[in-house]
Amino acid sequence: MTVSVTVVKRRGSRRLARGVLGLGLALSLGGCGIDSWFGSEEAPPLPGQRDAVLSQERGLAQATRDQEEVVLPAPEPNADWPQNGGYSHHAMQHMVVGDALQRVWRADIGAGKASRDRLLNGPVLADGRIFTMDREATVRGFNAETGERLWSVALPDSNEEEDDGALLGGGLAFDRGRVFATTGFAKVVALRADTGQELWRVAVDAPMRAAPAVNSGRVIVQTVDNQTVALSAVDGHALWSHSGAPETASLLGAPTAAVDQGIVVVPYSSGELFALRLESGAEVWTDSVTAARRTDAVGTLRDIRANPVIDGNRLYVIGNSGLMTAMDLRAGGRAWTLKVAGTQQPWLAGNVLFLVSEEAEVAAINATTGGVLWTTPLPRWENPEALSDPIVWTGPVLASDRLIVGSSDGYVYAISPYTGRVLGRIELPDPMASAPIVANGTLYFLTTDGDLVAYR
């Protein structure tokens, strides 16, 4: 089956004017019996606006509507995905995948989700290798082309550290031939990317749930008690530190700081947001991204769980408590705010922000004005009749004119970024543990069971 979509408008590539894929892609996902991108395994949910029941949750329904067309940059090749969220600024634009996707390999990354633990951060990819960390803090390197495992290193050096690492997790980043790992046992470890050999290991004051950010020879790590530490990428010695207000309760996992133009943007579980100088850690400005959202216990948490996004002098942040804002990177002033809650990194492409809200809506937002271009409801409950077993959504990621989002009941959806129309879905053996990554025309999924799957 070939899915035909009408293109609203697409801008030419800023870096590459050739090799742009059209819409009408016919992709074959090997072993899935799906003949399109992603095809229609079952009748997908209908797009359209949906009003929330409670007035304080009517963010997208009540927001200003923008009648402009969705205009996107053309898809471009992307060689690497070296950090959580892509590059250190997290503004990944529009990437290319192949026009006849098939599953080319599947690899076991180790321990996946358990009763009390889960994988908190996805893989990173650079220099032809893809790197993963499992629930027990074992880091593995794979050949990104074939899926062959190249090396495996268990980071805990004691039973106590192994237990702590499993409880709180951590994440990875790549820079200049090194893989940097944060852990739940309060250690930051640097490994050689080609062999897995340990280069240095340093202790910080508290465990980490967030993957590190790396920029200009500095490794930026955040601890569960809202401290940020900058370490030298060369030997791990501390360069500076910063502390936010401690928070007694927060969501599982943590965002990775965004870094660009000499500024580090650090979100804390208290809802605080700090812009720090990369060189010294000095505060440039501070704000609080919080709003009243008293619908349930989770809605009262002021946590910022989603990675912030930097594009030029504009910063985009969404919080769990129900506020999204666009800010001036250097001065901190707000350009606009939108009453919507989210825990997933918004996706920026050109002048459009795509997001998945905590109310199970995927939306396109005008990045300049904050106006809503379109919204599409997604399934919210595994058992809709009983309103039980809420579905958790992962993504979005934009590749070759498809928004990709994943659900906690094991489905991956393809949505038109131009209209919000649900194009179809496929079912994975297990749900996605994190948003997929895209590099060298390949789409990589990490499942909660610890399977890394490549489609090319």
C-alpha positions, -999 to +999 in steps of 0.1 A: +000+000+000+013+034-009+003+064+012-003+096-007-001+129+011-006+164-002+024+186+005+014+220+020+048+236+015+085+227+021+114+250+020+147+242+002+176+228+022+200+253+037+229+230+033+219+206+006+196+213-023+197+178-038+186+144-028+153+155-012+128+128-007+092+134-018+060+126+002+043+094-013+071+072+001+065+035-001+086+019+026+088-018+033+095-026+069+110-061+068+092-088+087+063-065+096+040-071+067+036-033+063+040-019+028+041+018+035+054+045+058+042+031+082+011+019+065-022+012+083-022-019+104-056-009+118-078+022+113-057+050+130-072+075+153-089+104+136-071+137+136-088+169+149-091+192+178-101+179+212-112+200+242-099+189+275-124+183+303-109+206+330-105+243+323-069+244+337-060+217+311-074+234+280-040+246+268-039+236+232-077+238+228-078+274+242-045+285+225-044+311+197-048+294+164-024+302+136-037+299+101-004+299+084+007+270+063+033+246+077+066+253+060+095+230+067+131+228+055+138+199+031+151+167+046+189+166+049+214+138+056+226+135+092+258+116+098+258+114+136+236+115+167+263+120+194+243+131+224+209+127+240+186+148+219+210+148+189+236+176+191+242+197+222+217+224+211+189+197+205+176+215+173+177+187+148+156+201+120+145+177+093+164+145+085+165+119+057+158+082+059+157+058+030+128+054+006+125+016+011+131+010+048+136-026+059+148-040+092+185-046+086+196-058+120+186-063+156+210-064+186+206-071+223+220-042+245+217-061+277+193-057+306+161-039+297+131-028+318+124-045+352+097-042+377+111-011+394+136+001+368+137+011+332+160+024+305+161+062+309+181+074+279+186+062+243+216+053+222+241+078+207+259+073+174+291+087+159+320+077+137+301+046+124+295+032+159+263+032+180+266+031+218+241+020+244+239+017+282+216-009+297+197-009+330+227-024+349+251+003+336+269-018+311+280+002+280+283-015+246+296-004+213+281-017+180+289-013+144+262+011+132+261-005+097+258-042+107+248-043+144+279-063+153+289-059+189+324-044+191+329-042+229+311-043+262+321-027+295+304-030+329+308+003+347+299-007+383+330-019+402+311-033+432+278-050+440+267-018+457+273+003+427+256-023+405+224-020+426+225+018+427+232+020+389+201-002+382+179+020+404+186+054+389+202+048+355+222+074+335+231+081+299+258+086+273+274+113+251+301+111+224+328+136+217+362+134+199+366+097+201+354+093+237+321+081+252+311+097+284+287+079+308+268+092+338+256+066+363+232+060+392+261+053+415+274+089+413+303+083+389+311+098+356+332+075+333+351+083+301+357+054+276+376+051+244+350+049+217+369+023+196+378-002+223+357+007+254+390+012+274+384+033+305+402+066+304+390+082+336+364+079+364+354+106+388+328+108+416+302+135+420+280+143+450+248+125+440+235+099+415+226+110+379+195+102+358+203+126+329+227+119+300+256+143+299+261+172+274+294+178+259+306+210+243+340+228+239+359+202+260+334+203+289+312+175+301+281+189+317+264+165+342+233+170+364+226+151+396+193+141+412+196+168+438+197+196+412+234+202+410+252+208+377+289+200+374+312+208+344+341+184+341+371+185+318+367+161+289+404+153+290+408+141+325+375+146+344+387+173+368+359+196+380+358+230+363+328+246+380+295+237+397+261+252+401+232+244+425+195+248+422+168+244+448+164+207+460+131+190+452+117+161+472+096+146+444+103+144+407+096+124+376+117+094+367+146+105+345+160+139+338+167+162+309+201+168+293+212+204+294+212+223+261+245+240+251+253+265+223+270+298+218+289+296+251+256+292+271+245+262+291+207+260+297+200+238+328+165+228+338+159+214+373+132+193+388+121+223+409+109+240+376+138+264+378+157+272+346+192+287+346+213+300+318+250+296+327+282+306+310+299+275+297+334+289+305+328+296+342+293+285+353+283+321+361+246+327+360+234+348+330+197+347+339+171+325+357+134+318+353+108+294+366+088+273+341+058+264+362+020+266+361-009+254+381-020+220+369-038+203+398-054+174+379-035+145+396-005+139+417+019+139+386+004+171+374+015+189+406+052+182+400+070+212+388+096+191+370+111+200+337+117+166+322+120+175+285+153+186+270+154+223+262+160+233+226+183+262+214+180+276+179+200+307+172+191+332+200+158+315+208+153+289+235+123+266+238+113+249+271+083+228+281+075+218+317+054+190+333+033+215+353+017+230+322+038+257+306+058+260+274+078+291+266+100+306+240+128+328+255+157+350+245+188+328+250+211+357+262+186+379+280+160+354+292+129+375+283+099+355+272+087+359+236+055+338+242+040+312+265+016+284+259-004+265+285+005+229+277+023+202+297+050+179+283+078+156+293+092+149+258+117+171+239+099+194+214+112+189+178+122+221+159+122+222+121+125+256+105+099+278+121+077+249+134+078+232+168+063+197+171+054+184+205+035+156+222+016+168+252+007+150+285-029+151+273-020+127+244-021+153+217+006+158+190+007+194+178+025+218+155+033+252+169+045+284+152+079+289+167+078+327+163+043+334+177+034+303+198+002+300+177-011+264+172-010+253+136-027+220+141-035+194+168-042+157+166-055+135+194-038+102+201-051+072+220-049+081+257-059+048+274-051+011+268-086+005+282-106+035+271-139+022+284-126+020+320-102+050+315-074+028+328-038+020+319-028+055+305-006+054+274+027+072+276+040+087+244+076+091+232+088+116+205+083+132+182+111+128+156+109+143+121+124+123+092+116+124+055+082+142+059+070+119+088+066+127+124+074+095+144+059+089+178+058+058+199+033+045+225+038+026+257+015-002+243+041-010+217+030+010+186+050+034+164+029+060+145+037+080+114+020+114+112+020+140+085+039+171+098+019+193+074-016+184+084-014+162+115-031+133+097-022+099+111-008+080+082-005+046+099+013+026+125+034-005+131+037-027+162+071-033+178+078-064+199+081-040+229+074-003+234+101+022+226+123+030+256+131+065+242+126+085+211+142+069+180+175+083+166+183+090+129+217+089+113+231+080+078+196+073+065+189+048+092+162+048+119+172+032+152+147+020+178+155+010+214+128-011+231+121-014+267+132-051+266+167-040+255+165-046+218+182-022+194+166-024+160+179-007+128+157+001+097+174+013+065 
